[in-house]
């Protein structure tokens, strides 16, 4: 949600000034209206009354909702049998029409890579439909299993009358592994392959390898999900079916009779009670079990990676790959080590260091390259096609690639020196060198096809026409079907889009060969993905089935002779490459222990492919002599027409009413209140929202002793559509150096209370850029602190020889009517590391504000900007160099805005609240090196520890001419301790003498101790 970011950027100024990040927008294309349908509520499931499910879906998505409703009822009943439990409480199931819409959800903070979310606090879950039935049903059943786990554990805790929730001490691997087991059954396929890679291909340098049975590393996704799946399968196979149910039923003992034990000891004791084996014995049995499975498959394979040629070096972690029709060029999509940015590179394997980045995401126009998708780009003869998201819709790009290559005989770059066998330098001119290739790439002209305007919500695969200009794509249409489409250019930005398939089956991958299109689809009797062919030139053509065996066939590539190569998991859970020219001609080309994916043509009869090895995908050339010719036919597939997906009517669904009080609840809050001689002090934060969190109500209040000295705001926020707006009452405190007595040179501070109503409207241009306008109107009152009033009344103390207090009251009558307005431009391409915060990208926030007291002839205005940039440090996880620039100026009369800098975030050599940081004008620049210290320091309470070295430079003045004279420079050292979503910052700063007055502090080194949000 953007509740806090909007609150911190309202029209009324804040007392403390810190660098602000504008934040990225949640970009909705339309204002969606939601409907709800209650399923199974009150029905008998396992002879028990079910709590049921409330399905949320968008207006107009009835066909998709009908399929989802049928799946929900079936999966609910199946999971009830698996868990031997019927959930007593109804839960919300929020289904988004596309993955892009899911990523823009306000319900949960999600990022690309997350397929579904279940709340452990409430009873709600969210996921997209995908358009891919197989992926949807797996994800949905996985998340539903979380709901069953939560309710079964809490039902057991309620029976045991425990005071704590056993879920709080249950390891994540158990929860996620159980969900995978419930969705897929005993481990097989991809999860089994990845666990085998852990066992047989460890890499100590990257931390990839088999861990212990009890190890729980939530940040290690592979060990949590695939490793968790393996551990649940082991428990069920070794200790009997239903072991996981017995663990859940006994889980309350972790929070009752063992309350003094640490969480990991509690779970170990629980498993010992259920299995009868000591924790170390369980771990030893699992170690033997998983190794026996992995090494047996490893021994049975007759092909190793040593027979293949791995492409090296590679930029980042490869995720998908393709090759040109002749195999001479390779394109791959990878994600950066340090910055998490996805890019598509093109490389000539003869000169691996020559790679050219063709496009990178997280920028306007290419918000995402969809890193979790299979191959969604195609490298043709001198052209590259790819899919990039822009403003919430996918765009198909096609661009020329111009390549020059020459064979050189001199010393290659970076190889100016050479040694002989004894280690002595030799003259380069006297040595014989192998020739090397000099390759250069240039980007040529291109086209962008905005297929979203034709009704496509997303694009999953692309294929270029050999020798032509057309592009075949797999697209998710707004009718909820994932079909094959053909783009025909018409010059310039114009194109025609023709639908080639129209059925409920889901197409996934498409390739274009000399005889037409080859694509994968689940249009089979058993819902398996099989390969089909289609002639795009025949408008009456019907897809013809190419493969018929009992397994999923994916990522087809068509060779020059028409042979189709594809990948598929065999009966040994190994992803192998197969080749076919039609039914009855299939052969297996590989016999690897792990996996081969996404084949593409290689030179001289070879094949390019991605190999799973050492925990990552590696682009690899399999030469013709390394290929196998093994029997490739599996068990025959089911015969008959394509499977008909079950549906359930949704005509009884009712509109969702977001403002119905029954749909609202407390999101969170806290209060810290204390009483003293001066009154009540403290802070209150309360957040309320509707079920979808598209509408919110936020109360924030800070009390400083009396009701008059209270900062408070009650904000209603509507972020259900493309335009976000908010409104509410406020009471705001401000401070300034007083200029209301122009006939005296006495300087003192005064305060202002501004109260009334405010409104805010944000219009996103895209995910990274927005424009926001804020307005406020109300009354204003001015005040003095008691010591200031005494100072002004004492003619001797104030140095004027007169009583200035009465003059001040005459100059500042109140209340007055006041209105203000602010126009703001925000740009934010920040990329975050999950445990350290911002690591890359830039932000810029520019705002202009103005205020008017219409009945007192007062006008004032201000201009402020905040710029931040981050550069990742190579070979570190989360390390970065951050640079912050900020400045502001105000004027227009005695009531111009005053800025009071927060020393913790700006000039750290000043003490907090130093009046020297208050003025109408300021500027500062900070640079900070943040280096993770997790390899050296591990704290149980901190998810990450960073070392910090910073440099601050800037100044504050009430007269713009004094800014340079009041400059300050300091150096800061310290640490950041990341505690989940919070960052505890402990920095020590010291001023450096640069010929300007030094900050007045009790000690040369000033301690800065503060708490902030990880993303703040």
Secondary structure, 3 states (H helix, E strand, C coil): CCHHHHHCCCCCCCCEECCCCCCCCCCCCCCCCEEEEEECCCCEECCEECCCEEEEEECCCHHHHHHHHHHHHHHHHHHHHHHCCCCCCCEEEEEECCHHHHHCCCCCCCCCCCCEEECCCCCEEEEECCCCHHHHHHHHHHHHHHHHHHHHHHHHHHHHCCCCCHHHHCCHHHHHHHHHHHHHCCCCHHHHHHHHHHHHCCECCCCECCCCCCCCCCCCHHHHHHHHHHHHHHHHHHHCCCHHHHHHHCHHHHHCCCCCCCHHHHHHHHHHHHHCCCHHHHHHHHHHHHHHHHHHHHHHCCECHHHCEECCCCCCEEEEEEECCCCCEEEEEEECCCCCCEEEEEEEHHHHHHCEEEEECCECCECECCCCCCCCEEECCCEEEEEEEECCEEEEEEEEEEEEEEEECCCCCCCCCEECCCCCEECHHHCCCCCEEEEEEEEEEEEEECHHHHCEEEEEEEEECCCCCCEEEEEEECCCCEEEEEEEECCCCCEEEEECCCCCCCEEEEEEECCEEEEEECCCCCCCCEEEEECCCCCCCCCEECCCECCCCEEEEECCCCCEEEEEECCCCCEEEEEECCCCCCEECCCECCEEEEEEECHHHCEEEEEEECCEEEEEEECHHHCCCEECCCCECCCCCCCCCCCCCCCCCEECCCCCHHHEEEEEEEEEEEEECCEEEEEEEEEEEECCCCEEEEEEEEEEECCCCEEEEEEEEECCCCEEEEEEEEEEEEEEECCCCCCCCCCCEEEEEEEEEEEEEEEECCCCEEEEEEEEEEEEEEECCHHHHHHHHCHHHHCCCCCCHHHHHHHCCCCEEEEEEEEEEEEECCEEECCCEEEEEEEEEEEEEEEEECCCCEEEEEEEEEEEEEEECCCCCCCEEEEEEEEEEEECCCCCCCEEECCCCCCCCCCCCCHHHEECEEEEEEEEEEEECCCCCCCCCCCEEEEEEEEEEEEEECCHHHCHHHEEEEEEEEEEEEECCEEEEEEEEEEECCCCCCCCCCCCEEEEEEEEECCC
